[in-house]
Amino acid sequence: MIEISNITKTFGSITALNSVTLSIRSNEFFGLLGPNGAGKTTLMNILIGYIEPDQGEVSILNKKIKRDDLETRKYIGLVPQSLAIYEDISGIENLEIFGSFYHLDKSILRERINEKLKSVGLYERRKDKVKTYSGGMKRRLNLIASILHDPPILLCDEPTVGIDPQSRNAIFDYLTSLNEEGKTIIYTTHYMEEAERLCKRLAIIDNGKIIDEGILDDLMRKSMPTETILIKKNPETSKIIDEIQKFGSVINESDHYELVLNKGALISQLYNLLESHSIGYRNIEIRTPSLEALFLHLTGRSLRD
Amino acid sequence: MFIWGLVFGNMGSGNQKLHLAFLNSSQSEVAKKIERTLDTTKAFKLVKSFKDDKGRLVKFDLLSIQEYVKKGSISAALVIPEDADKDPKVGFKLKFYYDPKNDMEMQIIQGVLQKTIMSEIPDLFFQGMKKQSLNYLGADSGKAFNNEIAAVIGKYYKIDPEWLKMETPLNDSLATTGTQRQKEYFQNALKFEQIQLVGKDIPNPWATRGVGGWAMMFLLFALTGSATSLFDEKKSGVVLRILAAPISRSDILWSKYIFNVSLGLIQLTILFIAGSLLYRIEILSNFFNLFLVITASAIACTAFGMFLAAVSKTTAQASGFGTFLILAMSSIGGAWFPVSLMPDFVQTISKVTIVYWSMEGFQQVLWRSASISEILPNLGILCGMAFVISLISLWQFKKGHVF
């Protein structure tokens, strides 16, 4: 459905995308995972024809797209990273404005607006000014403003930035239902848990390059050791963290360290180290690696860097 | 500050000259002296001829000099009539034709003109007084009066009475205050007849003259603010959302353009209606032409706002740059001070500002009740400016920062 072939895009001396090649199938929920500045938004902007790549080409629905390809845009909905809505008018007025860009019949547009407002729980507040909405409500409005023309492809550029877990879950559920209805969704994020929860297949991007791509389980299996070791955070373990890092890469979480062992590192030697500092086994746990660990393993740095 | 300095700091110091149409129809020596004095004074630049339809220079006559003022080519004209010194009841006659389209300018011209004549040609006044004395007393009585007064003064102060007889029309009654006759005596010594050629029937000249300048300044600020809202829309992601829809960049620019022109039309129309209701500015008698000038001004101001959005990188930059340009255009374009009070080079620069041509247009229709053909040059220049500015803006938008 979407073929991205050897795309390169530079801005001055910065290479935002470097020979990116991806293929997204119809009805897929595809994740694009990478830290800030990895090139995710640049790729999204190329997909909607907002900017043109320096090299390579993109085809959507078997049609090569160029900058300002107005025809193809009818089949795409973009949920921008920022809240691209007018705060000083009501929710329904926003939807009427953005819906009018697609030249829909007025009665159809009105029907769709009401339907979408109800589906994300904003119908009761539709006549209120957007500036009175909570962050989560604005995000939901931002999402439905992108799908009034019922596009088969939905591009979501970090659509849950800065909202509470409840609103995030509501958006996740809504996106999942859209995918189940048949929409192809490309979802960019730097949150591992979002990619793990939503995306059946994903690509990991860093510094404008695709590091790896595939089904999540396959990625984990082929790239990662079978386990990682969680070490509880306490004064004792914190004291010897430098020594622990000799065994592998450490992800610093809020209440624990996640250790991704280097190839050839021996767990027995790690146990000896912990024992010598009187740190009991209750402080460690062996677990299946997380996506965060996978990213660290592939790029050598944390997603939050 | 620069403009204030040019207008007020150099007034009368010679850097800028007030333009004054001039016609001397008298052959008298006094008339020649007035012309010589005004020709050489630093305060005035005398305009003695005009270009006819074929571009030839033609010297003024009494009719053409009045037409020149009526058309708005110049604000004032001084005419020394053929009979300037021939009326026995009047010392010396001057005719001053004027168009008070700008009150400040007119007061300054009249003040400087009278000051120049009185200070540079003081004997003009005395000769006028002498002639007046003879008129009042009769030729023989006047001479006898002079001789007797001279003899008395000469006797008491031991001065040669012959010397005193020369140019002394002194009369005790002149120094006393009082009668209408005495007032007429002074007035008729130098008769400065003022004839208003334009705007005599306008109910509120002050508001009618000023409304155009202020309207333009507010319009420029409003439309610049509206145009630079593109930056806010870009920052919020709305521009990206719109461009993700089947809408081109030129669609966005056109819709902005049409919206801003409509906003300008509404703003100016409301302003003039309010002016009509509150300050009795007459708009209905020439409303269609006024609407044409409003439309051309709104188009030009919108182009200016779009230009600012095209060449700036941020809202703050556009706002700062816009404020500077608007104030500069308003000041040199004539919204604050009459353009004619400024040095020649500023007057030349003022003609490349939107404010100048809009104000001229408003004055033409409100002050002079101009017809369509008379305002066509203004409309053409405003639309031409808008076209050129828009071309530059489009070129900038293509390689610019907004999209």
Interface residues (C-beta under 8 A of the other chain):
Chain A: N45 I48 Y50 D68 L70 E71 R73 K74 I76 G77 L78 P80 Q81 S82 L83 A84 I85 Y86 F98 F101 Y102 H103 A145 S146 H149
Chain B: K235 S236 G237 V238 L240 R241 I242 L243 A244 A245 P246 I247 S248 R249
